[in-house]
Structure formats: structure tokens, C-alpha cells
């Protein structure tokens, strides 16, 4: 039923391609690469970096541009990371929303209890290792890298799920456990980004714009038409709204919500999240990697399908504009991120999963062993996409950010670690 390889090829190959090009380009011509990344697309007074921040990021050569009469700069990097990546996080939020809200959602009920507890371990473990080792290296190192504590908490849901299927076999209960953990991890990552990584001085009153946009579009174009159609199987009002207006009211609301997040000082890439729950959705979901999802015709799934190509292109440029790190940048932050992922994740998932399964007596899915939790933690240590994003947010441009990004890129090494762990713990593959 699941078409994981197709999902990875559609959504991640371009991301990897962009990252590879960036690594080559960034090492052959770092100055040229950097100037393309921060290239000014629009000098204005509304959106983008402040002119002062853009000058710091662009560096030498900024004098060639006519920027004096404007207060903001919409750079290439800002366009991708702060604007277009909002679509990527909206798709992730859609999966989390369905997993939580739908009657048979993956993150509802007793079946999700142990994976959720293991998810806590998969975050506490990396944070403890990252900050603990940083403190051991001395106060100077700790002060330089401490703000990146969230980088090793992330799990790349697509790659980890693909590797999990290869390690355990498609029919092993550990694969579904891993998927639940990865979805919950993404949800926690979104919260961390919003709460701990503001993008300027907080002006939370602007969030009222985001809340108002969500409430108004829900009431006017979702709840009210359905309310007026009660008892009428033809649903004329709901059908008219769906056929004539389609996604346009929600796109307008999304723009307002994005602007509200930006003005509030929160990362604007999360600005579409309040709109996702307002969109009409199905009463069931088959899962993020399920082929059957494409047959659901509710507006929320229709929008997700429509975002397929924009998200693919966005991920290519995200990899291109964020992964161009010089190999000489490898430093303390690189090893701290890697240690948090490949040490903190497996042992955190194992310990907290054991607490949930045995101490709290919540149990494990039939056919799973306690030691399988360690292997799941190894697979979940593939951070990549979200780790790379958090690294770009956590640190200013410079050697520490570059070193942390390298750690996120090197987390692909957890793939080999996962196969080794599976072999040593004698994982018995189970196929569908």
C-alpha cells in the first residue's frame, strides 16, 4: 500500500541534488556562491531582511546596489527559506493535523502512547548530549554553540522511513512505530521553531492577524456553507464554494497569516500553520506515504496535491541555498550535532521507550522487542532537512552556522549505523 520510494524520489531527490550542487559550488567558488544566495531581488519597505542585516549577510560588494531609500531587502535566501518553505511546513502540518484530529488518526489513543514517550526521549537525549559535550569542551565553546541545541532533535521523515523499511522490512511493526515517532518529532520541531527561534523583536499582537484570518476563512468558507447545507444531500452551498472559489480564500488567508507571523517576530515559514485546520478535510487519512491518499478529494488533500511541484522546486532551492558549506568549516558544532543525533537519539528513544513500555506498562506493538527501539533511534538520527533548516535559523552567518550545517548533512551517516545496529541486534525482517 505504501509507495515510499516514489515519495522519496518525488520530494527528496531534488533536495539532495540541490545540496550536492551547493557543496561543490560553495567549495569551488565560496564568494560567488554566497553572493548568489544573498542576491537582492527587491528593495522595499515591506518584507525581507532589514537593510542593515542584509548588508551584514551580503558582505563586500553591497555598495553596488541602490538600497539607501528602502528599509527592507527581499533576498534570494529569504524568498526560499522564509516564504516558499512555508508551503513545505504546511504540508508537514497537514499530516500532523490529520494524525491528531481524525478519529483514527495515528497520534490518537493508546497505540500512540509509547511512540510519543519515545519521541520525548528522541529529543531529550540529543539535547543532553549536545549541551553536555559543549559544556565539557569549555565555556567559550558552550557559549558559541548553545543556541543550536534543537538541531539534533529533528528527524527527516522521508529518509528515515525509507531506511526503516530497508532495515526492518515493510511488514515489521517497528516501521509504523518509527513513522509515528517521526510525525510527532516534526510536530515538536514546529513548536520549537515557533517558540525558541524568533526572528526579531517579538510583537505578538500581530498574531491576532493570523488568528483572525484563520477564524474568518473557516467560518465563512467552511463552517457556514456546511451549516446551511444540513439535511440537503446535494450540498449546493458547499459545492458552490468548493467549485467556484476553490483554494483562493485560503490562499488570501495564508498570505495574511504569513504577514502576521513576520510582523510578530516569529519565523514566517510557519505562517501558514494556523490556516491548515481551517481548510475542509476528509474524515479519514490513510497515512503520509499511502498511495490511497491521492484518491481523497477533500479540499485539504486537493491543495496538498497541488503543492507537489512547488514544494519539489522549493526543496531543490532550499538545498542549493543552504548546503553550500566549505569543508574547512567542519568544527565543534559539526561533531556536537552528529553526537546529539547518533548517540543521543538512539539511547534517548531506547530509554524513554523502555519507560513507556515497561515502567508505565503501555507496552509495545506485537512483534517488537525493546532492543528494536535502539535501532529505531539510529534510523531517526537522520536529521537532514529540518536539522539543516534549524541550523540556518539558530546561528548567524559564519563559521558556527556552517559547522552546524555540516553536521546536519553528515547525519546521512546514520543510515550505515542503522544497518549495523539492525545486524548486531539480529533484527528479523518482516515483509508484507
C-alpha positions as CSV (number, residue, x, y, z in Angstrom):
1,X,0.0,0.0,0.0
2,X,2.8,2.4,0.8
3,X,4.9,3.8,-2.0
4,X,7.9,5.2,0.0
5,X,10.5,5.0,-2.8
6,X,8.1,7.1,-5.0
7,X,7.6,9.6,-2.3
8,X,11.4,10.0,-1.7
9,X,12.1,10.3,-5.4
10,X,9.4,12.9,-5.8
11,X,10.1,15.1,-2.8
12,X,13.8,14.4,-1.9
13,X,15.9,13.8,-5.0
14,X,15.7,17.4,-5.9
15,X,16.6,18.4,-2.4
16,X,19.7,16.1,-2.5
17,X,20.6,17.4,-5.9
18,X,20.5,21.0,-4.7
19,X,22.6,20.2,-1.7
20,X,25.2,18.4,-3.8
21,X,25.5,21.3,-6.2
22,X,25.7,23.7,-3.3
23,X,28.6,21.7,-1.7
24,X,30.5,21.7,-4.9
25,X,29.8,25.3,-5.7
26,X,30.4,26.5,-2.2
27,X,33.9,24.9,-2.1
28,X,35.0,25.9,-5.7
29,X,33.7,29.5,-5.5
30,X,32.6,30.4,-2.0
31,X,32.4,34.1,-2.6
32,X,30.3,33.8,-5.8
33,X,28.1,31.2,-4.2
34,X,27.5,33.4,-1.1
35,X,26.6,36.4,-3.3
36,X,24.0,34.4,-5.3
37,X,22.5,33.1,-2.0
38,X,22.0,36.7,-0.7
39,X,21.3,38.3,-4.1
40,X,18.8,41.2,-3.6
41,X,15.6,40.6,-5.6
42,X,13.6,43.6,-4.3
43,X,14.5,46.6,-2.2
44,X,11.3,47.6,-0.5
45,X,9.7,48.8,2.8
46,X,7.5,45.7,3.5
47,X,9.1,42.3,3.5
48,X,12.5,40.7,3.8
49,X,15.6,41.4,5.9
50,X,16.3,44.8,7.2
51,X,18.8,46.6,5.1
52,X,21.3,46.5,7.9
53,X,21.0,42.8,8.3
54,X,21.2,42.2,4.5
55,X,24.4,44.3,4.3
56,X,26.0,42.1,7.0
57,X,25.0,38.9,5.2
58,X,25.9,40.0,1.7
59,X,29.3,41.5,2.7
60,X,31.7,43.2,0.3
61,X,30.1,44.5,-2.8
62,X,26.8,45.7,-1.3
63,X,27.7,49.2,-2.3
64,X,26.9,48.4,-5.9
65,X,23.2,48.3,-5.2
66,X,20.8,51.2,-4.8
67,X,19.5,50.4,-1.3
68,X,19.6,53.7,0.5
69,X,15.9,54.7,0.1
70,X,14.4,51.4,1.4
71,X,14.2,49.7,4.8
72,X,14.0,46.0,3.7
73,X,15.6,43.7,1.2
74,X,13.9,40.6,-0.3
75,X,16.9,38.4,-0.9
76,X,17.0,35.1,-2.8
77,X,17.7,33.3,0.5
78,X,14.8,35.0,2.3
79,X,12.4,34.2,-0.6
80,X,13.1,30.4,-0.2
81,X,13.7,30.0,3.5
82,X,11.2,32.4,4.9
83,X,8.5,32.4,2.2
84,X,8.4,29.3,0.0
85,X,9.4,26.9,2.8
86,X,6.1,27.9,4.3
87,X,4.5,25.5,1.8
88,X,6.8,22.7,2.9
89,X,5.9,23.2,6.6
90,X,2.2,23.5,5.7
91,X,2.3,20.0,4.1
92,X,4.0,18.7,7.2
93,X,1.4,20.4,9.4
94,X,-1.3,18.8,7.3
95,X,-0.1,15.3,8.1
96,X,0.3,16.2,11.8
97,X,-3.1,17.8,12.0
98,X,-4.8,14.7,10.4
99,X,-2.8,12.4,12.7
100,X,-4.1,14.3,15.8
101,X,-7.7,15.3,14.8
102,X,-9.1,12.5,12.8
103,X,-11.0,9.7,14.6
104,X,-8.5,7.0,13.6
105,X,-5.5,9.4,13.5
106,X,-2.1,7.9,14.0
107,X,-1.3,10.1,17.1
108,X,-4.6,9.3,18.9
109,X,-5.3,6.7,21.5
110,X,-3.3,4.1,23.4
111,X,-1.5,2.9,20.2
112,X,0.4,6.2,20.1
113,X,1.3,6.4,23.8
114,X,4.7,4.6,23.7
115,X,5.8,6.2,20.4
116,X,5.0,9.7,21.9
117,X,7.0,8.9,25.0
118,X,9.9,7.6,22.9
119,X,9.7,10.9,20.9
120,X,10.3,12.8,24.1
121,X,13.4,10.6,24.6
122,X,14.4,11.3,21.0
123,X,14.6,15.0,21.8
124,X,15.8,14.9,25.4
125,X,18.7,12.6,24.5
126,X,20.2,14.7,21.7
127,X,19.8,17.9,23.7
128,X,21.5,16.4,26.7
129,X,24.4,15.0,24.6
130,X,24.8,18.2,22.6
131,X,24.8,20.6,25.5
132,X,26.7,18.2,27.8
133,X,29.5,17.8,25.4
134,X,29.5,21.5,24.6
135,X,29.9,22.3,28.3
136,X,32.7,19.7,28.6
137,X,34.6,21.5,25.8
138,X,34.6,24.7,27.8
139,X,32.6,27.8,28.3
140,X,33.8,29.5,25.1
141,X,32.6,26.6,23.0
142,X,29.3,26.3,25.0
143,X,28.5,30.0,24.6
144,X,29.2,29.8,20.8
145,X,27.1,26.7,20.1
146,X,24.4,26.6,22.8
147,X,21.7,28.2,20.7
148,X,21.9,25.2,18.3
149,X,20.6,22.7,20.9
150,X,17.5,22.0,18.8
151,X,19.4,21.0,15.6
152,X,19.9,17.3,16.6
153,X,16.3,16.9,17.7
154,X,15.0,16.7,14.2
155,X,14.1,13.6,12.1
156,X,13.9,13.6,8.3
157,X,10.6,11.8,8.0
158,X,11.0,10.6,4.4
159,X,14.6,9.2,4.5
160,X,14.2,7.7,8.0
161,X,11.0,5.9,6.9
162,X,12.7,4.6,3.8
163,X,15.8,3.3,5.8
164,X,13.5,1.9,8.4
165,X,11.7,-0.2,5.8
166,X,15.0,-1.5,4.5
167,X,16.3,-2.4,8.0
168,X,13.2,-3.9,9.4
169,X,11.2,-5.0,6.3
170,X,8.0,-3.4,5.2
171,X,5.8,-5.6,7.4
172,X,7.6,-5.1,10.7
173,X,5.7,-3.3,13.4
174,X,8.8,-1.2,14.2
175,X,8.2,0.6,10.8
176,X,4.9,2.0,11.9
177,X,6.3,2.9,15.3
178,X,9.1,4.8,13.5
179,X,6.5,6.7,11.4
180,X,4.5,7.7,14.5
181,X,7.7,8.9,16.2
182,X,8.8,10.9,13.1
183,X,5.4,12.6,12.8
184,X,5.4,13.5,16.5
185,X,9.0,14.7,16.1
186,X,8.1,17.0,13.3
187,X,5.2,18.4,15.3
188,X,7.5,19.1,18.2
189,X,10.0,20.7,15.8
190,X,7.4,23.1,14.5
191,X,6.7,24.2,18.1
192,X,10.4,24.6,18.9
193,X,10.9,26.8,15.8
194,X,8.0,29.0,16.8
195,X,8.8,29.3,20.5
196,X,12.6,29.3,20.7
197,X,13.7,30.8,17.5
198,X,12.0,34.2,17.0
199,X,13.3,36.2,14.0
200,X,13.4,39.6,15.7
201,X,11.8,41.7,18.4
202,X,8.6,40.0,19.4
203,X,5.3,41.8,18.7
204,X,2.9,39.1,19.5
205,X,-0.2,41.3,19.0
206,X,0.4,40.7,15.2
207,X,-0.6,37.1,15.8
208,X,-4.1,38.3,16.1
209,X,-4.0,38.9,12.3
210,X,-3.1,35.2,11.8
211,X,-5.8,34.0,14.2
212,X,-8.4,36.3,12.7
213,X,-7.5,35.1,9.1
214,X,-7.9,31.5,10.2
215,X,-11.2,32.0,12.1
216,X,-12.8,34.2,9.4
217,X,-11.9,31.9,6.5
218,X,-13.1,28.8,8.5
219,X,-16.4,30.4,9.4
220,X,-17.2,32.0,6.1
221,X,-16.0,29.3,3.6
222,X,-16.0,26.0,5.6
223,X,-18.4,26.0,8.6
224,X,-21.2,28.3,7.4
225,X,-21.8,26.6,3.9
226,X,-21.9,23.2,5.6
227,X,-24.2,24.5,8.3
228,X,-26.6,25.9,5.7
229,X,-26.5,22.6,3.8
230,X,-27.5,20.5,6.8
231,X,-30.2,17.9,5.7
232,X,-29.6,18.6,2.0
233,X,-27.6,15.7,0.4
234,X,-26.9,17.8,-2.7
235,X,-25.0,20.3,-0.5
236,X,-25.4,23.2,-3.0
237,X,-23.7,25.9,-1.0
238,X,-20.7,23.8,0.0
239,X,-20.4,22.7,-3.6
240,X,-20.6,26.2,-4.9
241,X,-17.9,27.4,-2.6
242,X,-15.7,24.4,-3.5
243,X,-16.2,24.7,-7.3
244,X,-16.2,28.5,-7.7
245,X,-13.9,29.8,-5.0
246,X,-11.7,26.7,-4.6
247,X,-8.5,27.4,-2.6
248,X,-8.4,31.2,-3.2
249,X,-10.0,32.3,0.1
250,X,-7.5,30.1,1.9
251,X,-4.6,31.5,-0.1
252,X,-5.6,35.0,0.8
253,X,-5.9,34.0,4.5
254,X,-2.5,32.3,4.2
255,X,-0.9,35.5,3.0
256,X,-2.4,37.5,5.9
257,X,-1.3,34.8,8.4
258,X,2.2,34.7,7.0
259,X,2.5,38.5,7.3
260,X,1.2,38.3,10.8
261,X,3.9,35.8,11.8
262,X,6.6,38.0,10.1
263,X,5.5,41.2,11.9
264,X,5.1,39.2,15.2
265,X,8.8,38.3,15.1
266,X,8.2,34.6,14.7
267,X,9.7,32.6,11.8
268,X,7.4,33.4,8.9
269,X,8.0,30.0,7.3
270,X,5.5,28.8,10.0
271,X,2.9,31.4,9.0
272,X,0.6,29.0,7.1
273,X,0.2,26.7,10.1
274,X,-2.9,28.4,11.5
275,X,-4.7,28.1,8.2
276,X,-4.3,24.4,7.8
277,X,-7.0,23.4,10.4
278,X,-9.5,25.9,8.7
279,X,-9.5,24.0,5.4
280,X,-12.2,21.4,4.8
281,X,-10.6,18.0,5.3
282,X,-11.6,14.3,4.9
283,X,-12.9,12.4,7.9
284,X,-10.1,9.8,7.5
285,X,-6.5,9.6,6.4
286,X,-4.5,6.6,5.0
287,X,-1.1,7.9,6.0
288,X,1.6,10.2,4.6
289,X,3.1,7.5,2.3
290,X,-0.1,5.9,1.3
291,X,-1.0,5.7,-2.4
292,X,-4.7,5.8,-1.4
293,X,-4.2,9.4,-0.2
294,X,-4.4,10.6,-3.8
295,X,-7.9,9.4,-4.1
296,X,-9.2,11.6,-1.3
297,X,-11.0,14.6,-2.9
298,X,-11.4,17.0,0.1
299,X,-10.0,20.5,-0.4
300,X,-7.1,20.0,2.1
301,X,-5.8,16.9,0.2
302,X,-6.5,18.7,-3.1
303,X,-4.3,21.6,-2.0
304,X,-1.6,19.2,-0.9
305,X,-1.6,17.6,-4.3
306,X,-1.5,21.0,-6.0
307,X,1.6,21.9,-3.9
308,X,3.5,18.9,-5.1
309,X,5.6,20.6,-7.8
310,X,6.0,23.9,-5.9
311,X,7.3,22.0,-2.9
312,X,9.7,19.9,-5.0
313,X,11.2,23.1,-6.6
314,X,11.3,24.8,-3.2
315,X,13.3,21.9,-1.7
316,X,15.8,22.0,-4.6
317,X,16.5,25.7,-4.0
318,X,16.5,25.1,-0.2
319,X,19.3,22.6,-0.6
320,X,21.0,24.8,-3.1
321,X,20.9,27.9,-0.9
322,X,21.7,26.3,2.5
323,X,24.1,23.4,1.9
324,X,27.0,25.3,0.3
325,X,29.3,24.8,3.2
326,X,33.1,24.7,2.8
327,X,34.6,21.5,4.1
328,X,37.1,23.6,6.0
329,X,34.2,24.8,8.1
330,X,34.0,21.5,10.0
331,X,34.3,22.3,13.6
332,X,33.0,21.7,17.1
333,X,29.4,22.3,16.1
334,X,29.7,19.6,13.4
335,X,30.6,16.9,15.9
336,X,28.2,18.1,18.5
337,X,25.3,17.9,16.1
338,X,26.4,14.5,15.0
339,X,26.9,13.3,18.6
340,X,23.5,14.5,19.5
341,X,21.9,12.6,16.6
342,X,23.9,9.3,16.5
343,X,24.3,9.0,20.3
344,X,21.5,11.0,21.9
345,X,18.7,9.8,19.6
346,X,19.2,6.0,19.9
347,X,19.8,6.0,23.6
348,X,17.0,8.6,24.3
349,X,14.5,6.6,22.2
350,X,15.6,3.3,23.9
351,X,15.4,4.6,27.5
352,X,12.1,6.6,27.2
353,X,10.6,3.8,25.1
354,X,11.5,1.3,27.8
355,X,9.9,3.6,30.4
356,X,6.7,3.8,28.4
357,X,6.5,0.1,27.6
358,X,7.6,-1.5,30.8
359,X,7.5,1.0,33.7
360,X,4.3,2.7,32.6
361,X,3.0,-0.6,31.2
362,X,1.9,0.9,27.9
363,X,3.5,-2.0,26.0
364,X,5.0,-2.3,22.5
365,X,3.3,-3.4,19.3
366,X,3.1,-7.1,19.0
367,X,6.3,-8.4,17.3
368,X,8.5,-5.6,18.6
369,X,11.4,-6.1,21.1
370,X,12.8,-3.5,23.4
371,X,16.1,-3.5,21.6
372,X,14.3,-2.6,18.4
373,X,13.8,0.8,20.0
374,X,17.6,1.4,19.8
375,X,17.6,0.6,16.1
376,X,14.6,2.9,15.6
377,X,16.6,5.6,17.3
378,X,19.5,5.1,14.9
379,X,17.2,5.4,11.9
380,X,15.6,8.5,13.4
381,X,19.1,10.1,13.7
382,X,18.9,11.1,10.0
383,X,18.1,14.8,10.6
384,X,19.0,16.4,7.2
385,X,16.1,18.7,6.0
386,X,14.8,20.0,9.3
387,X,18.2,19.9,11.0
388,X,19.6,22.0,8.1
389,X,16.7,24.4,8.5
390,X,17.1,24.9,12.2
391,X,20.9,25.4,11.8
392,X,20.2,28.2,9.4
393,X,17.9,29.8,11.9
394,X,19.8,29.1,15.1
395,X,23.1,30.9,14.1
396,X,24.1,34.0,12.3
397,X,26.0,33.6,9.0
398,X,29.5,32.5,9.9
399,X,31.7,29.5,10.8
400,X,29.5,28.2,13.6
401,X,26.4,28.0,11.3
402,X,28.5,26.4,8.6
403,X,29.9,23.8,11.0
404,X,26.4,23.0,12.3
405,X,25.1,22.7,8.8
406,X,27.8,20.2,8.0
407,X,26.7,18.1,11.0
408,X,23.2,18.1,9.6
409,X,24.5,17.0,6.2
410,X,26.7,14.3,7.8
411,X,23.7,12.8,9.6
412,X,23.2,10.7,6.5
413,X,25.9,8.5,8.1
414,X,23.1,7.3,10.4
415,X,22.0,5.2,7.5
416,X,25.0,2.9,7.8
417,X,24.7,3.0,11.6
418,X,21.1,1.8,11.3
419,X,22.0,-1.2,9.2
420,X,24.9,-2.1,11.5
421,X,22.6,-1.8,14.6
422,X,20.0,-4.0,12.9
423,X,22.6,-6.6,12.1
424,X,24.1,-6.6,15.6
425,X,20.7,-6.8,17.3
426,X,19.6,-9.6,15.0
427,X,16.5,-7.7,13.6
428,X,14.3,-10.2,11.9
429,X,13.0,-8.7,8.7
430,X,9.2,-9.0,8.1
431,X,7.8,-8.4,4.7
432,X,4.2,-7.5,3.7
